[in-house]
């Protein structure tokens, strides 16, 4: 079977395909958030490495590099920020993280970070608690907290 397609039909199909691909890239760009790790300015932490932040959130260490106690704050388990945070830093998806914390909690070694409903609540907790640390979308940050790490893919 041979199909004859006019050049105008091919061009229209090409333009439609190009439009769809452009729309998808715009949607992905909007969906990708710039995550930052925030701390209270009074804790004295100017910058954290990716490894230091990950160690705190995975319970390997519960102190800042300065030695001050760290209280990690997680976002809701269903939040896009939480999925993005653990994928970028730990290379683990939500089910991997649930398994990770189930093993550690069952062993009695440590409990997972305290989870809050949204980024605004996390910012409020960090702003009012010198030892708190959280990750949020950069857009949620205000002058009450300090950005210690910007998480880039």
CORGI-V447813 format. One record per run of one state. SS is the DSSP state (A for helix, B for strand, O for the rest). FROM is the first residue (numbers start at 1). LEN is the number of residues. If there is no record, write none. Layout:
ss=SS from=FROM len=LEN
ss=SS from=FROM len=LEN
//
This chain:
ss=O from=1 len=6
ss=A from=7 len=25
ss=O from=32 len=3
ss=B from=35 len=6
ss=A from=41 len=3
ss=O from=44 len=6
ss=A from=50 len=8
ss=O from=58 len=5
ss=B from=63 len=1
ss=O from=64 len=5
ss=B from=69 len=1
ss=O from=70 len=1
ss=B from=71 len=5
ss=O from=76 len=4
ss=A from=80 len=10
ss=O from=90 len=4
ss=A from=94 len=14
ss=O from=108 len=6
ss=B from=114 len=3
ss=O from=117 len=2
ss=A from=119 len=10
ss=O from=129 len=3
ss=B from=132 len=6
ss=A from=138 len=3
ss=O from=141 len=4
ss=B from=145 len=7
ss=O from=152 len=2
//
